[in-house]
Amino acid sequence: MSKYEIMFIVKATMEADMVASTAKDMQALIADNKGKVLEFKELGEKKLAYPIKKELNGYYYVMQVEANHETVSEFDRKALLNENVLRHLVIRIDED
């Protein structure tokens, strides 16, 4: 299994419990698909550099995970389908 860093932005116009629920769902996607979340950080609400889907602010989250390619592909697919996730980025961490 490889290590990845995943960053995603959740809509800030929702209620706080919906934001937390969406973040928990994204975290659960990794665990449910035989991956392991090593670290999870909430970076808080920040102003976006440009409007995304008419949103001006978003809640930023970063997590480091250990997973196989299929797990990351499934996360990518579900993040694209989730209307509450504005953007996401998956980066593979090289182990030297």
DASUL-V98503 format. One record per pair of residues at least 12 apart in sequence whose C-alpha atoms are under 10 Angstrom apart, sorted by the first residue. I is the first residue (numbers start at 1). J is the second residue. D is the distance in whole Angstrom. If there is no record, write none. Layout:
i-><I | I>
j-><J | J>
d-><D | D>
This chain:
i-><1 | 1 | 1 | 1 | 1 | 1 | 1 | 2 | 2 | 2 | 2 | 2 | 2 | 2 | 2 | 2 | 2 | 2 | 3 | 3 | 3 | 3 | 3 | 3 | 3 | 3 | 3 | 3 | 3 | 3 | 3 | 3 | 4 | 4 | 4 | 4 | 4 | 4 | 4 | 4 | 4 | 4 | 4 | 4 | 4 | 4 | 4 | 5 | 5 | 5 | 5 | 5 | 5 | 5 | 5 | 5 | 5 | 5 | 5 | 5 | 5 | 6 | 6 | 6 | 6 | 6 | 6 | 6 | 6 | 6 | 6 | 6 | 6 | 6 | 6 | 7 | 7 | 7 | 7 | 7 | 7 | 7 | 7 | 7 | 7 | 7 | 7 | 7 | 8 | 8 | 8 | 8 | 8 | 8 | 8 | 8 | 8 | 8 | 8 | 8 | 8 | 8 | 8 | 9 | 9 | 9 | 9 | 9 | 9 | 9 | 9 | 9 | 9 | 9 | 9 | 9 | 9 | 9 | 9 | 9 | 9 | 10 | 10 | 10 | 10 | 10 | 10 | 10 | 10 | 10 | 10 | 10 | 10 | 10 | 10 | 10 | 10 | 11 | 11 | 11 | 11 | 11 | 11 | 11 | 11 | 11 | 11 | 11 | 11 | 11 | 11 | 12 | 12 | 12 | 12 | 12 | 12 | 12 | 12 | 12 | 12 | 12 | 12 | 12 | 13 | 13 | 13 | 13 | 13 | 13 | 14 | 14 | 18 | 19 | 19 | 19 | 19 | 20 | 20 | 22 | 22 | 22 | 22 | 23 | 23 | 23 | 23 | 23 | 23 | 23 | 23 | 25 | 26 | 26 | 26 | 26 | 26 | 26 | 26 | 26 | 27 | 27 | 27 | 27 | 28 | 29 | 29 | 29 | 29 | 29 | 29 | 29 | 30 | 30 | 30 | 30 | 30 | 30 | 30 | 30 | 31 | 31 | 31 | 31 | 32 | 33 | 33 | 33 | 33 | 33 | 33 | 33 | 34 | 34 | 34 | 34 | 34 | 35 | 35 | 35 | 35 | 35 | 35 | 35 | 35 | 36 | 36 | 36 | 36 | 36 | 37 | 37 | 37 | 37 | 37 | 38 | 38 | 38 | 38 | 39 | 39 | 39 | 39 | 39 | 40 | 40 | 40 | 40 | 40 | 41 | 41 | 41 | 41 | 41 | 42 | 42 | 42 | 42 | 42 | 43 | 43 | 43 | 43 | 44 | 44 | 44 | 44 | 45 | 45 | 45 | 45 | 45 | 46 | 46 | 46 | 47 | 47 | 48 | 52 | 52 | 53 | 53 | 55 | 58 | 58 | 58 | 58 | 59 | 59 | 60 | 60 | 61 | 62 | 62 | 62 | 63 | 64 | 64 | 64 | 64 | 65 | 65 | 66 | 66 | 69 | 72 | 72 | 72 | 73 | 75 | 75 | 76 | 76 | 76>
j-><35 | 36 | 65 | 66 | 67 | 68 | 69 | 35 | 65 | 66 | 67 | 68 | 69 | 72 | 92 | 93 | 94 | 95 | 35 | 36 | 37 | 38 | 64 | 65 | 66 | 67 | 68 | 91 | 92 | 93 | 94 | 95 | 37 | 38 | 63 | 64 | 65 | 66 | 67 | 68 | 69 | 72 | 90 | 91 | 92 | 93 | 94 | 37 | 38 | 39 | 40 | 62 | 63 | 64 | 65 | 66 | 89 | 90 | 91 | 92 | 93 | 40 | 61 | 62 | 63 | 64 | 65 | 72 | 75 | 76 | 88 | 89 | 90 | 91 | 92 | 40 | 41 | 42 | 60 | 61 | 62 | 63 | 64 | 87 | 88 | 89 | 90 | 91 | 23 | 26 | 58 | 59 | 60 | 61 | 62 | 63 | 79 | 85 | 86 | 87 | 88 | 89 | 90 | 23 | 43 | 44 | 45 | 46 | 48 | 57 | 58 | 59 | 60 | 61 | 62 | 84 | 85 | 86 | 87 | 88 | 89 | 22 | 23 | 45 | 55 | 57 | 58 | 59 | 60 | 61 | 82 | 83 | 84 | 85 | 86 | 87 | 88 | 45 | 52 | 53 | 55 | 56 | 57 | 58 | 59 | 60 | 83 | 84 | 85 | 86 | 87 | 44 | 45 | 46 | 47 | 55 | 56 | 57 | 58 | 59 | 60 | 84 | 85 | 86 | 55 | 56 | 57 | 58 | 59 | 84 | 58 | 84 | 84 | 58 | 59 | 84 | 85 | 42 | 59 | 82 | 83 | 84 | 85 | 40 | 42 | 59 | 60 | 61 | 62 | 84 | 85 | 79 | 61 | 63 | 75 | 76 | 78 | 79 | 82 | 85 | 40 | 63 | 65 | 75 | 75 | 71 | 72 | 74 | 75 | 76 | 78 | 79 | 65 | 66 | 67 | 68 | 71 | 72 | 74 | 75 | 65 | 66 | 67 | 71 | 71 | 67 | 68 | 70 | 71 | 72 | 74 | 75 | 66 | 67 | 68 | 70 | 71 | 65 | 66 | 67 | 68 | 69 | 70 | 71 | 72 | 64 | 65 | 66 | 67 | 68 | 63 | 64 | 65 | 66 | 67 | 63 | 64 | 65 | 66 | 62 | 63 | 64 | 65 | 66 | 61 | 62 | 63 | 64 | 65 | 60 | 61 | 62 | 63 | 64 | 59 | 60 | 61 | 62 | 63 | 59 | 60 | 61 | 62 | 58 | 59 | 60 | 61 | 57 | 58 | 59 | 60 | 61 | 58 | 59 | 60 | 59 | 60 | 60 | 86 | 87 | 83 | 86 | 86 | 84 | 85 | 86 | 87 | 85 | 86 | 87 | 88 | 88 | 88 | 89 | 90 | 90 | 90 | 91 | 92 | 93 | 92 | 93 | 92 | 93 | 92 | 90 | 91 | 92 | 90 | 88 | 90 | 88 | 89 | 90>
d-><9 | 10 | 10 | 6 | 5 | 5 | 8 | 10 | 8 | 6 | 6 | 6 | 8 | 10 | 7 | 8 | 8 | 9 | 10 | 9 | 10 | 9 | 7 | 6 | 4 | 6 | 8 | 9 | 6 | 5 | 8 | 8 | 10 | 10 | 8 | 6 | 5 | 6 | 7 | 9 | 10 | 8 | 7 | 5 | 4 | 5 | 9 | 10 | 10 | 9 | 10 | 7 | 6 | 4 | 6 | 9 | 8 | 6 | 5 | 6 | 7 | 10 | 8 | 6 | 5 | 6 | 8 | 9 | 10 | 10 | 7 | 6 | 5 | 6 | 9 | 10 | 10 | 10 | 7 | 6 | 4 | 7 | 9 | 8 | 6 | 5 | 7 | 9 | 9 | 9 | 9 | 8 | 6 | 5 | 7 | 9 | 9 | 7 | 8 | 6 | 4 | 6 | 9 | 9 | 10 | 10 | 9 | 10 | 9 | 9 | 6 | 5 | 5 | 6 | 9 | 9 | 6 | 5 | 5 | 6 | 9 | 7 | 8 | 9 | 10 | 9 | 5 | 5 | 7 | 8 | 10 | 9 | 6 | 5 | 6 | 8 | 9 | 9 | 9 | 9 | 7 | 9 | 7 | 5 | 6 | 9 | 9 | 6 | 6 | 6 | 9 | 10 | 7 | 9 | 10 | 8 | 8 | 6 | 5 | 6 | 10 | 9 | 10 | 10 | 8 | 9 | 8 | 8 | 10 | 10 | 10 | 9 | 9 | 10 | 8 | 8 | 10 | 10 | 10 | 9 | 10 | 7 | 8 | 10 | 9 | 9 | 9 | 8 | 10 | 10 | 9 | 10 | 10 | 10 | 8 | 10 | 8 | 8 | 9 | 9 | 8 | 8 | 9 | 9 | 10 | 8 | 9 | 8 | 6 | 10 | 8 | 9 | 8 | 9 | 8 | 10 | 6 | 8 | 9 | 7 | 9 | 10 | 9 | 9 | 9 | 8 | 9 | 8 | 6 | 9 | 8 | 9 | 9 | 7 | 8 | 9 | 7 | 7 | 6 | 4 | 7 | 10 | 10 | 7 | 9 | 9 | 6 | 5 | 6 | 10 | 7 | 6 | 4 | 6 | 9 | 7 | 5 | 5 | 7 | 8 | 5 | 5 | 7 | 10 | 7 | 6 | 4 | 7 | 9 | 9 | 6 | 5 | 6 | 9 | 8 | 6 | 5 | 7 | 9 | 7 | 5 | 6 | 7 | 8 | 5 | 6 | 7 | 7 | 5 | 4 | 6 | 9 | 6 | 6 | 7 | 9 | 10 | 10 | 7 | 8 | 10 | 7 | 8 | 10 | 9 | 8 | 10 | 9 | 10 | 10 | 10 | 9 | 10 | 9 | 10 | 10 | 10 | 10 | 10 | 9 | 10 | 10 | 10 | 10 | 10 | 8 | 10 | 10 | 10 | 10 | 9 | 8 | 8 | 8>
